Amino acid sequence: MAQTHWIVGDFLYLSRERRLRSPDGRWRRLNPKAARVLEVFLTHPGQRLTYTALLELAWDGRIVSDGAIRRVVADLRKAFRDDPRAPQYLQTLQGLGYCWLVAPEAASVVAVKPPGEMGWLLGVAGLVVVALLLMAQQHFGAREGLNRREHRTWPRFSETAQVGWPREVCQPMAGAAQPPLRY
C-alpha cells in the first residue's frame, strides 16, 4: 500500500501508519475504521456523505448500526479537536449525513518522519541507562574521592595492633575444633 500524506488544516495525516500529527507536534494513531472513514472524507471534501454512502465506502456495504458510524465520527472529532457545535473539519447534517469542510493538500514526503513503533521504548531505555550511569558515577566517584584523601590512614588487616583490637579477636581460639570445609 502506497503511503499517502495529507495536510488537513494544521494537521498531517499519514495513511499507511494511520497516524495524525496535531499542530503541537503530537502523534496520534487512529483505529483502522476511523482511518478508513477519514480517508473517505478526505477523498470527498465538501460533499454530503449519507449513512448509506459511508456504509458502502468505509464498511464495504456491511450492515452496521448508526451508533457505530456515530462512534467513529466522534473519534475523528476528538482526534481533530473539532467541536460539533462550531465545526471546523466535520459538519453533521441532521438526518442527511456528514460533510468534510476542509479540502486536504498533498504533503512533502521528505519533511515527514513519523515516530517509530519502538521509539518510546528506546527513549525510556536511554533514560534508564543515563540514570544508572549517573548513579554509578556518584557512588564510585565518592568512594574514589574518599580513597584518595584517606587512603594513607586506613589500617591494614595485617596490622591489628594499630586498630586497638585484642589479638584474640583476629586469631582462632586455641583448642576450638575447626568446622570441616564443604565444597
Backbone hydrogen bonds, N-H to C=O, Kabsch-Sander energy under -0.5 kcal/mol:
donor,donor_aa,acceptor,acceptor_aa,energy
6,W,13,Y,-2.8
7,I,105,E,-2.6
8,V,6,W,-0.6
8,V,11,F,-2.4
9,G,7,I,-0.6
11,F,8,V,-2.4
12,L,21,R,-1.8
13,Y,6,W,-3.0
14,L,19,R,-2.9
15,S,4,T,-2.7
15,S,13,Y,-0.6
18,R,14,L,-0.9
19,R,14,L,-1.6
20,L,28,R,-2.8
21,R,12,L,-3.3
22,S,20,L,-0.5
22,S,26,R,-2.7
25,G,22,S,-2.1
28,R,20,L,-2.0
30,L,18,R,-3.1
35,A,31,N,-2.5
36,R,32,P,-2.1
37,V,33,K,-2.6
38,L,34,A,-2.6
39,E,35,A,-2.3
40,V,36,R,-1.8
41,F,37,V,-2.5
42,L,38,L,-2.9
43,T,39,E,-1.6
44,H,40,V,-0.6
44,H,41,F,-1.0
46,G,100,W,-3.1
47,Q,44,H,-1.4
49,L,47,Q,-0.6
49,L,98,Y,-3.4
50,T,48,R,-0.6
54,L,50,T,-2.5
55,L,51,Y,-2.6
56,E,52,T,-2.2
57,L,53,A,-2.6
58,A,54,L,-2.9
59,W,54,L,-1.0
59,W,55,L,-0.8
61,G,55,L,-2.5
62,R,59,W,-2.1
64,V,62,R,-0.5
69,I,65,S,-1.3
70,R,66,D,-2.7
71,R,67,G,-2.4
72,V,68,A,-2.0
73,V,69,I,-2.3
74,A,70,R,-2.4
75,D,71,R,-2.1
76,L,72,V,-2.2
77,R,73,V,-2.4
78,K,74,A,-2.2
79,A,75,D,-2.4
80,F,76,L,-2.3
81,R,78,K,-0.7
82,D,77,R,-2.8
83,D,86,A,-0.5
86,A,83,D,-0.7
91,Q,99,C,-2.8
93,L,91,Q,-0.5
93,L,97,G,-2.8
94,Q,92,T,-0.8
96,L,93,L,-3.0
97,G,93,L,-2.2
98,Y,49,L,-2.5
99,C,91,Q,-2.3
100,W,47,Q,-0.6
101,L,89,Y,-3.3
101,L,99,C,-0.5
102,V,89,Y,-0.6
103,A,101,L,-0.5
105,E,7,I,-2.2
107,A,5,H,-1.2
112,V,109,V,-0.9
113,K,111,A,-0.5
119,G,116,G,-0.8
122,L,118,M,-2.4
123,G,119,G,-2.0
124,V,120,W,-2.2
125,A,121,L,-2.5
126,G,122,L,-2.4
127,L,123,G,-2.0
128,V,124,V,-2.3
129,V,125,A,-2.3
130,V,126,G,-2.3
131,A,127,L,-2.4
132,L,128,V,-2.5
133,L,129,V,-2.5
134,L,130,V,-2.3
135,M,131,A,-2.4
136,A,132,L,-2.6
137,Q,133,L,-2.5
138,Q,134,L,-2.4
139,H,135,M,-2.7
140,F,136,A,-3.0
141,G,137,Q,-2.1
142,A,138,Q,-1.5
143,R,139,H,-1.6
144,E,140,F,-2.6
145,G,141,G,-2.0
146,L,142,A,-2.0
147,N,143,R,-2.9
148,R,144,E,-2.5
149,R,145,G,-1.7
150,E,146,L,-2.7
151,H,147,N,-1.3
153,T,150,E,-0.7
154,W,150,E,-0.8
154,W,151,H,-0.7
159,E,156,R,-1.4
160,T,158,S,-0.7
162,Q,159,E,-0.8
163,V,159,E,-0.7
164,G,160,T,-1.2
165,W,160,T,-1.0
169,V,166,P,-1.3
170,C,166,P,-0.7
170,C,167,R,-0.5
171,Q,167,R,-0.9
176,A,173,M,-1.3
